[in-house]
Amino acid sequence: MPSEQTEFFLSRAPRALVPALRSHPGLEQVLQELVRAAREAWPEVGLEVEAFLAHAAERLPATGDAGAVLASLCAEDLALAFTCTRGSARALQTFDAHVLSQVGTWLPGEAPSQVDELRQLLRQRLLVPVGGAPPKLASYSGRAPLAQWVRAVALRLHIDQQRAAPREQPVGERLPGLAERLGADPELAFIRERHQEDFRGAFRAALGRLDTRERNLLRLHHVHGLSMDAMAATTQAPRSTVARWIARARERLLALTREELTARLGLTTDELDSLLRLVRSELDISLRQLLAD
């Protein structure tokens, strides 16, 4: 019988994921390991175990393989972010030392004064509640390294700074030829170029969350080049039905990719919508590459 702690965790997880979590063997041991890893990583910050598990459960994706979802959690990073949002002074000091100290390495060539200004803006953006909402750091889901997630926010802020003071810091000087190389929107292109591996990782993770039939349909059509008529003959289903299956698989893949990008990059809704348009425009190429791996 699951312990009270496990039942509490399940009560805070997305409802659609609960059956998979409940049937996952060794769930209690997994949760104990999450807590152990978090405590060992940051013994100085003090961890409220029940509140931390609730925080982790509420940020799980609504679908996916339970084992993969749990294995993807960066327990140490999620615990640090969680304790920071609770206002722990020791956690905030640790966040400064382990994450915000890296800002200069993310923007090589920037003047120290610019790095210091960006670091201060990051503290405000991530740690200060706005309009009664939780601080932005509370949205970190633990499904990508915390430094990687914060780096994405830092780059976003850096672009905003450049746009706000174009005469002092022209985009063209910092990013020569970027608009010409990557399209008419250098702002989005900059984020995309700096996160190629994030996009690839998010897309691969989204593929892994599709069911076997969806992956096979996409593989037959995009990798092996089977026409709708050929797939209809193979599956013994009407051509229109096969077309609907493939369209739904593609849309589900894009929706899951959006979830993965949200977890990894921490961008705004508008930014994600724009980036998903880029992903959609390259969907055929990405599918051929990844499904053929």
Steps between C-alpha positions, in 0.01 A plus 500: 500500500644840407617717787327826594786688337451315173124550508554869564735518200241325281227735621697798364609343169311561172190281508567341161846388611395353836410146374843464337673632811299275731589191297866595475705244697706648779329842498562542873870426455518752215345770718733417786795527263380840376489629856835341588674649195355844572604494865850378423550764232392792719520398868526864603167623360255281692238314299130477586449150364122489461484845342790412268330180381178693436699758303664225291171315439317813385766562234491156340373476141145376454605207280796272445667189631514525880850359522636741242320796656638427846848423368508835319462701822811691608424461871787714626420790268126479564561505876726806474245689291220396738683617814586829329134566427427432868734789590782300661798735540746210482333370183522845338870521585551154351305597187726802458815293546405203282283652226511878474879493524497349148339800328835630376580169328166510316584838348871497421637835397250705698632769732497406871256785568255356245533154655436639847194690376362190332560294811299748706219500244497119516461508876202730464342306214540159662453566869258793539124423483304722262133585538441239764631219277784273616853599390602375157746253654197308635418398143826305466394134469830322564499328160814680382805621692421817694799690360382421146150625579631820661735554206200510267339770716829692509530501121142623473577788737822576316310538173250730673790714622640524149166605357450759774838665434581443132738794470714388787488130417397441138376150429688495174834545675433224752346258251653569157291372213251318721188644337631418154600147598196403702208706374322825556460468878849507653351496849346155460783379281749585773316290758462214256864502395620501860273205585539257211574214741204595717271484196642167394472361853142626539399354166663165579329489841166582338548215250564267791168598653303400189352152502643229275229531235550877470877463461459221244256707294736795495798278421326331207386830352796731570800265504399223260298734280184289476211681336156518661376239254786264582446545874127441455580169331753411771268580791183384323331827593339763276736761360309779677537318832876459453528871416317589823724267703814664364363852550409421860841344567671811362286734709555292813873503432496880471298532821742276688795690354345818634474342847864393486619843384297665776670279758848550354510866399253688715393735218179702486188379321556735206862389461399136510231556239752664270757229557240228442435655161868450424483140624188438290671639189784250544291209626550277196879539512514442876284189475715352225813561703382379840277211397777366280748497794 
